[in-house]
Amino acid sequence: PPALSSSRPLFKVLSLQACTSAATMVNTPLSQGIGKQGRAKSYHRRGLWAIKAKNGGKFPVHAKKAVAAPAADKTAKFYPADDQKKPLAKHSITTKSAKLRASITPGTVLILLAGRFRGKRVVFLKQLESGLLLVTGPFKINGVPLRRVNQVYAIATSTKVDLSKADVTKFSDEYFKKPAAAKFVKGEKQFFDGSEEKKELSADKIADQKAIDAALIPVIAKVPELKSYLASRFSLKSGVKVHDLKF
């Protein structure tokens, strides 16, 4: 056989190889909680004997860090009978107004899908700061006054109305804000009479509605059948395929 290149004895080389293979050996589990190697073999493989010999035959003991005792909480004097619901934390707060759909532009005729005037056709004037749409009938044609609607509940049509003569700069969300009303306590007389005080529209809002109607009605009258189109109510009949309709 060829001579060994190392000057060390043969038994030392074999013992080093055995230690290297033992150090890299993994204790393969044969079953749950039972390994291929026993406790003694694992003890030597992990080198615990060297740590024990280095510390005078005992394993080193590290002092635990002192943990401050938690402050004693005061016992609550009141316990609710039922579980109190806690509001969930809001992760994102957005103050941006809703993005206007591309199909809705100033002067577009919309079809309302919800609310008091559902099915009515209205003219879109502008988008307010809150993202709501400012629309009107006009009032003299179909009875829809100046009001705010959500674009989710509106269908945009291909019909347009010229708004060049209509001034809508003064209208904002504050314009539609209701004044704070005083608390009304219904007495015995009001209870038996059943009469409640009716809220009347202010003269300024009536004048604003007339001004918008005066700017839109002459333009609408110039287009054939547009006035009757706005005055009619949108509805679906049996057999009508909604996906085939072109608004």
Residue, then its C-alpha position, 0 to 999 in steps of 0.5 A: p500500500p502507498a505510504l501516508s503523506s502525514s508524519r502522524p501515526l495511523f491511529k491518530v488519523l483514523s481517530l480524527q476522521a471518526c471525530t469529524s464524521a461524528a460531529t457532522m452526524v445528525n440524530t435522525p428520529l426513528s419515532q416520535g421522541i426516539g432518536k437513532q442515537g442514545r443519550a450518551k452518544s448525543y452527549h458526546r456528539r454535542g460536545l457537552w463533555a468538553i463544556k463540563a470539563k472546562n467548568g470544573g465538572k459542572f455546567p455553567v449557570h448564568a444568573k437571570k436578569a431581575v424583572a421588575a414587578p408589574a404595578a398593581d392595578k386598582t380593582a374596578k368598582f363597576y363591572p358592566a353587565d354586558d360586553q361593551k363593544k370597542p370600535l375598530a381602529k381606522h387604519s386609513i383616513t382619506t379626505k379625497s373626494a370621489k373620482l368623477r366617472a369619465s362618462i359624466t361631464p358638465g351638461t350630461v343627462l343622468i338617470l337617477l336610480a334611487g331616492r325620492f326622484r328615482g327614474k327621473r332624468v336630470v342635468f348634471l351641473k358640476q361635482l362638489e367638494s364632497g364628491l357628490l353631483l349637483v343636478t337639477g331637472p330643471f324644476k319647471i320641466n320634471g319637478v327635480p330641484l337643485r340637489r346632490v346625488n351620489q354618482v353610484y346611483a346614476i346612469a350617464t346617458s349620451t345626451k348633453v345640454d349646453l351649460s354656457k349660460a348657467d352660473v353654478t359657482k355659488f353652489s357648494d356643500e355649505y349651500f345645502k347644509k341645514p340650519a341647526a333646529a331647536k329641540f321641539v317638545k310636542g305638548e298635549k295640544q300638538f299631540f291631539d291636533g297632529s299638526e306640525e310646523k311645515k318648513e318653508l323654502s327660503a326666498d334665496k333658494i327659490a330665486d336660485q332655482k329660477a335662475i338656473d331654470a331660466a338658463l337651461i330651459p331656452v337651450i333645451a327648447k331648441v333641441p327637438e324632443l329634449k324637453s319631453y325626454l327630460a319630462s318622461r320617467f325612465s322605466l323597464k318593461s318585461g322583455v327589455k334586455v338592459h345590457d343591450l340598451k344604449f343610454 
